[in-house]
């Protein structure tokens, strides 16, 4: 007789394996079906390898500025791209082996193969008996999208998947899309010496960030020599010999740019086609699986998590975030529901967002405009990195910390651009999610000299006790 599991999970990315690990920890029998490698996009083709490349790029920038700190470098630093790629691969391999070990230690059954949802309680895997379970979680993830008229050939036109595996650094790159992925790769390529042009359809770069952060990013990109155009419409893209030529409309005029590569970074679509979801009665919206706030689908006993889902009825001022830490949280939340233990829902308005470009950006909560649109009477304060002792020591004094609050009330959002702000966002998340008042945070210690002082100083400003800065 075929074994019936407590839980079957289709997809072993962040959402899927987090769900599996938490469910097993709670005593459930779990089977995890993955057609590729556990860890999914984030570990193998996204967060981890990208940040490894960004670290190598940051080292390049540090060496170029070494003379500012009295460390003399005789010539422009050279790049051994093979070693850069080897370093990136070693990071991924180490984390992958660690994840495999944890999954095995928790007693999760893993099946490598192409899975398909066969209806409530059933996952079909090619070449074997159907897997049966009391509950099913759909976690099939996402893929890098393109524009309808752009053929991704892996040569002139690439996605982030291809960008991670290039055998050489392109001399010039066009990046279509100025979200996190596009901005991070623009930074990587520029640091390694490529000529970079960024094209964004929306009115500003980093369109999901606070407007002042977007403006500062644009200034810093221009200062670095990265060409960036927002509010443009890409109308044509074609391979031109060994290069890519992209035509776009800007300010009523038609322009074109040619480069060795064109990275298409226009978002990620759901992996749902051909997986049996719609046939089994799972409600879809543009290919995304529709869920409620608890990640229930339209079919009893079936949940969905991660990049695959959309939650149109939550009434949030932003779409469902396709972020690894959101996927982790959803996986854990669903596992706890299935196990019947007390669980805390995912706090979507309080999700921190990070972009690891140079300069870095990080934010949590409402932007100033979102807060106003929600009917709040808003106060804001900014602390410039130029007034920070630690930022001055690091030689990175551009950018700021901006706090958005209710007038004489709680903190609604925190937005940062500048040195290492992706490491500062966790405190900002606590402040925002616990609905702290600026005066409460102002009374806390922020060690001197640290970058974290910028948060404390901004709160001191809002509490009427500002010490440093204008």
Secondary structure, DSSP 8 states (H G I E B T S, - for coil): ---EEEEEEE--SHHHHHHHHHHHHTT--EEEEESS-TTHHHHHHSHHHHHHHHHHHHHHHHHHTGGGGT---SS-----HHHHHHHHHHHHHHHHHHHHHHHHHTT-EEEES-EEEEETTEEEETTS--EEEEEEEE---EEE---TT----SSSEE-HHHHTT-SS--SEEEEE--SHHHHHHHHHHHHTT-EEEEEESSSSSSTTS-HHHHHHHHHHHHHHT-EEEES-EEEEEEEETTEEEEEEEETTEEEEEEESEEEE-S-EEE--TTTTTGGGT--EETTEEE--TT-B-SSTTEEE-GGGEE-GGG--SS-----HHHHHHHHHHHHHHHHT-------GGG--EEE-SSSEEEEEE--HHHHHHTT--EEEEEEEGGG-HHHHHHT----EEEEEEETTSBEEEEEEEETTGGGTHHHHHHHHHTT-BHHHHHTS---TT-TTHHHHHHHHHHTT---S--
